[in-house]
């Protein structure tokens, strides 16, 4: 997987323009890598909080939560497309298809 990203990276460095399919592929690979790192971080966080609790420490002081705020309750993933009017000019990606959309303030337009 990382060999594929390196190959695409080298193509960009050599001046080649990536196709939309290749860009989508990079996005999917990035999602997989990020999710694995996020799961590892959450596991370590929970492990150290458990140890701090066992020793009677103040959990928030002993093990600060440095995870991104989106992982602390809020989510940047929608179950369905949000209202385009609230996200005018914003770009979003469908996590199932990898396709990108941009809000024109009225509708979500495919890129």
N, C-alpha and C positions, 0 to 999 in steps of 0.2 A: 504494500500500500504506500509506504513512504518512498519507495523507488519510483512509483508513478508520479507522486508529487514532485520529486526532484527532477524527473524527466520533463514535466510540464514547466517547472521553474526554469530549467535550462533552455527550453524552447522560447520562453518569454525573453530571457536574457539575450538570446541570439536574434531577437527582433521579430519573431513569429507572433502573430496575433492568434490567441486561443479562440476556438469555437465556443458557442454558448454551451454546448454539451460538455466540453472540457472544463469550463468554468463551473458548471453545475457539479461535475465530478469532484473538483477541488473542494467545493462547499460541503459535499457529502462526507468526504474524507476528513475535513476539518471538524465536522460535527462528531464523527466517531472518535477522533483523537481527543477532542475537548471533553466529551462525555466520559471517556475512560479516566482522564485526569481528574475530572470533577468527582467521580465516584471514589477514586483513591484518596482525594483530599477529604471528602466527607467521612470516609472510613477512619482516617487518621484523626480527624477532629473528634469524632465520637469516642475513639479509643482514649485519647488524652483527656477528654472531659470525664470519662468514666474513672480514670486513674485519679484525677484531681478531686472528684467527688468522694472516692474511697478514702483519700487523705484528709477530707474535710475542708478543702480549700474553697475559696470563693470562685465559682466556676467562670464567671465573666472576666475576672482579673487573671486567673491562672491560665485560661485558654481562650484568648480573644478570638472572635470569629472574623477572619479576614476573607471569607468567601465573598464573591460578588453578591450584591444585594438581591439580584434576581434569583439567587439560590436560597434566600432566607425567607421564603414565603411568597413574594411577588413572582410572577411569571411573565416571560416575554414571549410565550407561546399561546396562540389563540386556538380555541376549538373550531371556530369558523372565521371567515373574513370579517374584520371589524368594519364599522361604518367608514367609508372612504372620506366623508366630509370631516371627520375628526383627525385624519392623518394626511391631509393635503400635502403633496410634495414628498411624502415618506415612501420608502421602499421596503418591501417585505418579501420573504421567500417561503414558498410552500415546502414544508419539511418532507412531505411525501414524494413530490415530483421534482423538487429542486428548482422549480421555475420561479422567476422573480416577477413582481408586480409593483407598479407605481400608482399612487393615488393622485388623480387630477382634481380631487375635491368632490367629484360626483360618483365616480366608479373606480375600481381597481383595473388598470390597463396592464396587459402582459408586456414585458420588456422584450 
